[in-house]
Amino acid sequence: MAVRAHLETGAQRVVVVGAGFIGAEVAASCRARDIAVTMVEPLPQPLARVLGEDMGRVIGEVHVEHGVDLRLGVGVDRIEGGDDVDGLTVHLSDGSSVAADVVVVGIGVVPNTAWLEGSGLALDDGVVCDATTLAAPGVVAAGDVARWPNPLFGEVMRVEHWEHAVDMGAHAARRLLAADGEAVAYAPVPWFWSDQYDRKLQLAGRVRPTDEVRIVAGSVEDRRFTALYGRGGMVVGALALNMPARVVKYRQAIANGLTWVDAVATLDPPAP
Ligand SMILES: Cc1cc2nc3c(=O)[nH]c(=O)nc-3n(C[C@H](O)[C@H](O)[C@H](O)COP(=O)(O)OP(=O)(O)OC[C@H]3O[C@@H](n4cnc5c(N)ncnc54)[C@H](O)[C@@H]3O)c2cc1C
């Protein structure tokens, strides 16, 4: 709402710092209002930290096709200006500068756990829980702030998605109510979506930039495809652009332990 209020003051030029999901969605929303957008990202591709460079490149191309001035591999040195001057100037690490009416910085979040220091809970980029969401006897954590070992992926994770917060909250409540010996592990396949322009991006699973990636349906050129991410012989993620049904199917298959070999074998025709 704050960003919208700034845009409605007649902003013509927006600089978005950080091409993660927040930055990418803000950029798309600004372009829908016909506002000029420069998006600045120090990594080689947008969303590379989450999707890897190949899929990040595709999303970057979608933004460029919609008129975003995408500056990759550069950071921000400083921002000059303020309320008392006409506009802002964003100075970039490559020596260039960009004029802006509004600057939106979307560079990640930090769990707010300072108030728990000294409480006896283990804190490490969030509240550390066991596999059942228990942080200490009688204490559970859920949502963005909770870090727990997800047995489905063999990985200690912290997930920042809305649906996850709801599901983990319900699981944590059941954990508090569970009788001794009846607590069960929380083992979800994380899932989220992001709407950018007329594209709906959906990701199920837990992917890393180093995973093997294979397009299994549609095509990158059509900006409508499904890609699988594989690691250690298993399918660990499914990414779809405007192919929602596939992600639902693969999310269930990942929960059931779909192997990479089986996933590729069932393709028709087989993926190259
Ligand atoms: C700009 C933005 C866009 C997003 N878009 C998406 C999206 O499209 N899809 C998606 O899946 N996710 C999205 N997310 C992530 C999603 O919002 C979070 O994953 C979700 O809100 C997490 O819920 P939560 O209850 O764990 O934490 P929060 O929603 O952050 O709620 C935590 C609450 O605890 C309060 N609190 C903090 N400390 C204390 C304290 N000491 N005492 C009492 N209260 C306290 C906070 O004020 C806050 O109200 C987005 C996040 C942001 C910031």
The ligand as an SDF file (V2000), in Angstrom:
LIG
                    3D

 53 58  0  0  0  0  0  0  0  0999 V2000
    6.2880   -7.9500    0.1620 C   0  0  0  0  0  0  0  0  0  0  0  0
    6.0530   -9.4160    0.3840 C   0  0  0  0  0  0  0  0  0  0  0  0
    5.3800  -10.1700   -0.5800 C   0  0  0  0  0  0  0  0  0  0  0  0
    5.1580  -11.5320   -0.3850 C   0  0  0  0  0  0  0  0  0  0  0  0
    4.4920  -12.2420   -1.3600 N   0  0  0  0  0  0  0  0  0  0  0  0
    4.2520  -13.5490   -1.1590 C   0  0  0  0  0  0  0  0  0  0  0  0
    3.5400  -14.3230   -2.1400 C   0  0  0  0  0  0  0  0  0  0  0  0
    3.1350  -13.8230   -3.1990 O   0  0  0  0  0  0  0  0  0  0  0  0
    3.3040  -15.6520   -1.9100 N   0  0  0  0  0  0  0  0  0  0  0  0
    3.7500  -16.2630   -0.7630 C   0  0  0  0  0  0  0  0  0  0  0  0
    3.5360  -17.4610   -0.5890 O   0  0  0  0  0  0  0  0  0  0  0  0
    4.4220  -15.5350    0.1920 N   0  0  0  0  0  0  0  0  0  0  0  0
    4.6760  -14.2160    0.0220 C   0  0  0  0  0  0  0  0  0  0  0  0
    5.3670  -13.5070    0.9700 N   0  0  0  0  0  0  0  0  0  0  0  0
    5.8060  -14.2200    2.1840 C   0  0  0  0  0  0  0  0  0  0  0  0
    4.6580  -14.3380    3.1750 C   0  0  0  0  0  0  0  0  0  0  0  0
    4.0970  -13.0630    3.4090 O   0  0  0  0  0  0  0  0  0  0  0  0
    5.2290  -14.9260    4.4850 C   0  0  0  0  0  0  0  0  0  0  0  0
    5.8030  -16.1820    4.2170 O   0  0  0  0  0  0  0  0  0  0  0  0
    4.1480  -15.0900    5.5340 C   0  0  0  0  0  0  0  0  0  0  0  0
    3.5260  -13.8520    5.8200 O   0  0  0  0  0  0  0  0  0  0  0  0
    4.7570  -15.6800    6.8110 C   0  0  0  0  0  0  0  0  0  0  0  0
    3.7850  -15.7170    7.8280 O   0  0  0  0  0  0  0  0  0  0  0  0
    4.2430  -15.7080    9.3250 P   0  0  0  0  0  0  0  0  0  0  0  0
    2.9970  -15.7680   10.1370 O   0  0  0  0  0  0  0  0  0  0  0  0
    5.2960  -16.7390    9.5380 O   0  0  0  0  0  0  0  0  0  0  0  0
    4.9990  -14.3150    9.5410 O   0  0  0  0  0  0  0  0  0  0  0  0
    4.4280  -12.8290    9.3950 P   0  0  0  0  0  0  0  0  0  0  0  0
    3.3410  -12.7450    8.3840 O   0  0  0  0  0  0  0  0  0  0  0  0
    5.6470  -11.9660    9.2320 O   0  0  0  0  0  0  0  0  0  0  0  0
    3.7680  -12.5540   10.8050 O   0  0  0  0  0  0  0  0  0  0  0  0
    4.5580  -12.4440   11.9670 C   0  0  0  0  0  0  0  0  0  0  0  0
    3.8270  -11.5250   12.9210 C   0  0  0  0  0  0  0  0  0  0  0  0
    4.4480  -11.5740   14.1970 O   0  0  0  0  0  0  0  0  0  0  0  0
    4.5520  -10.2670   14.6940 C   0  0  0  0  0  0  0  0  0  0  0  0
    5.6220  -10.2320   15.6880 N   0  0  0  0  0  0  0  0  0  0  0  0
    6.9690  -10.1660   15.4930 C   0  0  0  0  0  0  0  0  0  0  0  0
    7.6050  -10.1470   16.6840 N   0  0  0  0  0  0  0  0  0  0  0  0
    6.6470  -10.2020   17.6340 C   0  0  0  0  0  0  0  0  0  0  0  0
    6.6790  -10.1890   19.0700 C   0  0  0  0  0  0  0  0  0  0  0  0
    7.8160  -10.1160   19.7380 N   0  0  0  0  0  0  0  0  0  0  0  0
    5.5130  -10.2520   19.7280 N   0  0  0  0  0  0  0  0  0  0  0  0
    4.3380  -10.3300   19.0600 C   0  0  0  0  0  0  0  0  0  0  0  0
    4.2520  -10.3240   17.7180 N   0  0  0  0  0  0  0  0  0  0  0  0
    5.3950  -10.2550   17.0130 C   0  0  0  0  0  0  0  0  0  0  0  0
    4.8110   -9.4290   13.4600 C   0  0  0  0  0  0  0  0  0  0  0  0
    4.4950   -8.0600   13.7100 O   0  0  0  0  0  0  0  0  0  0  0  0
    3.8680  -10.0690   12.4670 C   0  0  0  0  0  0  0  0  0  0  0  0
    2.5680   -9.5440   12.5310 O   0  0  0  0  0  0  0  0  0  0  0  0
    5.6140  -12.1500    0.7920 C   0  0  0  0  0  0  0  0  0  0  0  0
    6.2950  -11.4030    1.7570 C   0  0  0  0  0  0  0  0  0  0  0  0
    6.5210  -10.0550    1.5470 C   0  0  0  0  0  0  0  0  0  0  0  0
    7.2570   -9.2770    2.6200 C   0  0  0  0  0  0  0  0  0  0  0  0
  1  2  1  0
  2  3  1  0
  2 52  2  0
  3  4  2  0
  4  5  1  0
  4 50  1  0
  5  6  2  0
  6  7  1  0
  6 13  1  0
  7  8  2  0
  7  9  1  0
  9 10  1  0
 10 11  2  0
 10 12  1  0
 12 13  2  0
 13 14  1  0
 14 15  1  0
 14 50  1  0
 15 16  1  0
 16 17  1  0
 16 18  1  0
 18 19  1  0
 18 20  1  0
 20 21  1  0
 20 22  1  0
 22 23  1  0
 23 24  1  0
 24 25  2  0
 24 26  1  0
 24 27  1  0
 27 28  1  0
 28 29  2  0
 28 30  1  0
 28 31  1  0
 31 32  1  0
 32 33  1  0
 33 34  1  0
 33 48  1  0
 34 35  1  0
 35 36  1  0
 35 46  1  0
 36 37  1  0
 36 45  1  0
 37 38  2  0
 38 39  1  0
 39 40  1  0
 39 45  2  0
 40 41  1  0
 40 42  2  0
 42 43  1  0
 43 44  2  0
 44 45  1  0
 46 47  1  0
 46 48  1  0
 48 49  1  0
 50 51  2  0
 51 52  1  0
 52 53  1  0
M  END
$$$$
